[in-house]
Amino acid sequence: MKKFNILITLMFVVTISEAQTIPNAGFESWTNYGTYSDPTSWFSYNSIFLDTACEQGTPGAVGASYLKLTVKSGLGLLSGACATVSSTPTWNPAGMGGFACTARPAYLTGKYKYKFSATDTGVIKVFISKWNTTTLTKDFVGIGQLFTTGTITTWTNFSIPIMYFGSTSPDTALIIMQAGAIRDTTLTFPTIGDYLYIDDLAFSSTVSGVTDEVATGVPCSISPNPFNSTTTISFSAEQNNTLIRVLDITGRVVKNIQFSGKELTLDKENLHAGIYILHIVDENGHADTRQIVIQ
């Protein structure tokens, strides 16, 4: 029996051999599963939701079709929590899925249309990663995110810069798209009928692995990492009103910390085991991004 949906989310499912090629990037190919269809090489929640919220739209901005994500139900998870989406039949936070990518693309580009109310939004996210044979997890090499609010009713180009940290060459890319993500922590639901339409995805340009460390970063170290209960973030200089956000692997902010000082003890608290991203912004606007792993 299919269940309700609150967020409409898509994730890559296959691995391909050619680097920097996004499979079925124009959503021209669709696979019929009887009661619903998914774009070939992608995974959606159509298989478990009551309403078919991921659909083929026609005509495309380029080609015959496009990806159509529509909020079909206002019931379900609260606070914008992502309905668990997977690139395999079983959710695997460590593996995450994705497709082969050995280059370091500078941008994820495409075309979109959307409509979102005052409380929800559309989200497009790209994660570039490398499998770590020691920790048996994926290390984030680069991330990019775009949040859509308001309304755009004509096909419009978008370009999402991918921020890299470190010089590691990746092996995998993962793209996630959502319609109906909650924009605050109040007990609200996405608005039925809100939508995000996507077409003509592509990676553009490349970033070298030599000079792309964040020049205006916030120097710090994190130890231990991975950790079981607590870890310490040690800054090289005294911090004043530095904002630290903890994001899960879907890009959802799960913790906000306003910090002053040189050492911060980060407690696992209610976070589940898995990979998280720390986004650190100091009072001067300097930013840095780090990965932590909770065991």
Steps between C-alpha positions, in 0.01 A plus 500: 500500500646834405535766770470878525765736375622834626826554312554401141861390473717343232843342518734331254504122502752373245873505450640582158853489369534841338599774742299820519209361297162519673282203404166587340574866568215621279244256645416370155493135605242366747447150642145376559440301821130441447338751736765768453804595291840628607759669282748233399813495720323692777317391816194677642239435769233409249526136611383574857289815481127505445524767230733489202692818572791443263371515144604549141416844371474593132631673301843557653695821506740297287373182335169324545466479879610631839490403868185612679502494883173604665390506864195275506431467873540728799521212749812329624833594652544827688764774504616443146661165579578319179286199440773237477614472142741242369700406197448134592193315631647524853613834639877506545631821664862394453478402135246762394507373141575722204674473164865493393672839491879524504521866396429801722214688329477869585124538446179303475284673240151447367162658440211527744154632577348503849234628737536497879306658784632699794578189708653251257761494226663297227853372542764381252814350653818347360754303702844407364669227703779245530471155658722472810635146526605557863174628647284323237305820443486763229710810564342816364729669247257773393140610549259740333144600586225718357178592682206627296230725646217696346387433144664476157255390229731502197801277439799671661866401507665423834864446590604354835866556597660197662723588796798271547701445814829322462672379185365144492393359165145362530348177375126569540240773451151504647216737408186539712193711420205576726171682477326604820786526751390690812681832545472530879458288812133576564236230473412579141450294186593569140229649284317254278556591137843657548743371240853482365556421130852411382659439159834493317738429790875518434834545670710786367868593530739334743688606811862398551598312811793731575383852582136461599531484879269761652733802513291686754421192706482467877809300608405228745550134582247236604594214732404226536341445161322259462354516854242321712366762741698826489770666292696823545529775240823692571543837327841652433372843607245625752152502349229757558140427397601227257205308353537123471236307311483120501339357184402143431578331169184638341614855575244555778622713792466285814686724744584872525770618742606859574851476647766722653833366624775267374363152574150365454385159619246365254260249654337223298174556691210376285697458177509157342819328388611614156672773303439868576633828362616793714455841340690762698461876446690748717399860579697629200311278259788253450363151441629146519345159455606179673373144521435309822400138549293377793546131572 
